[in-house]
């Protein structure tokens, strides 16, 4: 009997904590997971759930070793996984008849048990490795016009047996038809998918932030996108109330859509708010432009600001994301120093096995973050004279990032002596020897030789 109880207890300890709740912290820059403050950084594989060729546990173990604790993942991705013949979708392919890819047509009323098992395996593995999931449910790439996009989408009229009115066939865009809350048969299927997702996750995991749509109306226009979004805001609110759970819902990437239903979103998805191509932006100006954008939107909306766009994929060099170590450090460090978060993504297996520039940035940034009580801190440019970003709890702790090194003056009037000032190299993760300094006035600092540097100042007692 004791042996059986021991086995049951061991099994229970391996399960994710029931209702472990990721929530917005009292300091609304950040999150809390139970009693643990959380700042989100990562850049993992976007298509990991539907892409059955990827070993979930192997990816997550690799990912967590770099200090990453968040990944933007698509619930299903037709244009990059299913279309290559290596992925699974939430519905069974029963036929009769063949879809445009030569395989049996989908029945959108029959859930695919294998899909939901893999999704749950991913969420459980993430919880085990301390990874939070920014989960994109629907996304613009799935409905854009192309043979490997709308052409293979299960909602395409030629790819299912459900005869949904208004759904086009062919490989043209399905955007206007898909985002239509007035199409009752269509919305019944969409609702069933999201309800199944919430039934599977809402009370079982606490490591998921839900993003109902991605880049809707960013590259083209769906006439009913705003009404479609409003449907989901109400859907999530109703589900949370009816089931006694608090769900974190993030907006689509368009600012104008966000502002129409601002009260329904617990988090600001900063993906489409920046309006800049980082690869073409003067690297000297980039940190200050990013800082103004993050702090400005936090002041405007008073909730966590999360950039869900950055990646370091070699196959996405045409995008204005993380394409070099220098711009990557400026991006990640500026978001942290501005009180923000980054939940980026990669799009291919080769990209997470072949390139690690973003991972080195995340590793060294995480090592720095772990040494400061960030949950008590906020951006404080008012304390700085010179080219440095400042995150502080005045009087207790100060963190500076100098994107080009050099000299800076910091107002330490609220701090009592003695203090310890320690320089940190964000390119190598190395700390220099600490220096004891006095508080109670303005103190000048000169960064060691080199490029960018970070500085931590805390009480020496």
Secondary structure, DSSP 8 states (H G I E B T S, - for coil): -HHHHHHHHHHHHHS--TT--EEE-SSTTSEEETTEEE--EEEEETTTTTBTTS-HHHHHHHHHHTT--EEEEES--TTTTGGGT-B--SEEEEEEEE-TTSSEEEEEEEE-HHHHHHHHHHHHHHHHTT-EEEEE-S-GGGTSSSTTTGGG-TTSTTSBSS--TT---TTS--HHHHS-TT-HHHHHHHHHHHHHHHHHHTTT-S-EEEE--SSTTTSS--TTHHHHHHHHHHHHHHHHHHHT----EE--S-HHHHHHTGGG-SBEE-TTTS---GGGS-HHHHHHHHHHHHHHHHHHH-S-EEE------GGGTTSSSS-SHHHHHHHHHHHHHTT-EEEEEE-SHHHHHH--HHHHHHHHHHHHHTTS-GGG-EE-GGGEEES-EEEEETTTEEEEEETT--EEEEE-TT--S-EEEEEEETTTTEE---EEE--SSEEEEE--SSS-EEEEEEE--
